[in-house]
Amino acid sequence: MQKLNLPNYNFKLKSNENKTLIFDNLRKKYMVLTPEEWVRQHFVQFLIDVKKYPVSLIALEKQLVINNRKKRTDILIFNSEGKHDIIVECKAPSIKITQDTFDQIARYNLKLRANYLIVTNGLSHFYCKMDFENETYVFLKEIPDYQ
């Protein structure tokens, strides 16, 4: 798998029926190792190890319904009161992050109303803080550490 612009981590990998699987410590099971999953696993570890977010506040592939269609957030982080705090949208490293990517996460946030949005392809990371009063977001240099 491709080297990412995130710290290196030692993941448990195995092969099964000609597919490589990666162990997901949060879901406690092996997942098919796609380029997007590679980014998700690295970013989750970054949030836990570097930014100090508790594992208990992180949910992966949380389902939501928008316009009667089922969608999933890649990573959803709750605050200590159980409210949505951060949504992370992960893309494969080969996917360029565009306005469409931000539109996707913004649609999710119309329903979830998280304080921060993150879009990453493992190489480039974009961090935004929501300004609900002005219905916009402000780009940040990095996401804050867990408080």
HELIX and SHEET records of a PDB file:
HELIX    1   1 PRO A   35  ASP A   49  1                                  15    
HELIX    2   2 VAL A   55  LEU A   57  5                                   3    
HELIX    3   3 GLN A   99  LEU A  112  1                                  14    
SHEET    1   A 3 LEU A  13  ASN A  16  0                                        
SHEET    2   A 3 LYS A  19  ASP A  24 -1                                        
SHEET    3   A 3 LYS A  29  VAL A  32 -1                                        
SHEET    1   B 6 ILE A  58  ILE A  66  0                                        
SHEET    2   B 6 ARG A  69  PHE A  78 -1                                        
SHEET    3   B 6 HIS A  84  CYS A  90 -1                                        
SHEET    4   B 6 TYR A 116  THR A 120  1                                        
SHEET    5   B 6 HIS A 125  ASP A 131 -1                                        
SHEET    6   B 6 THR A 136  LEU A 140 -1                                        
END                                                                             
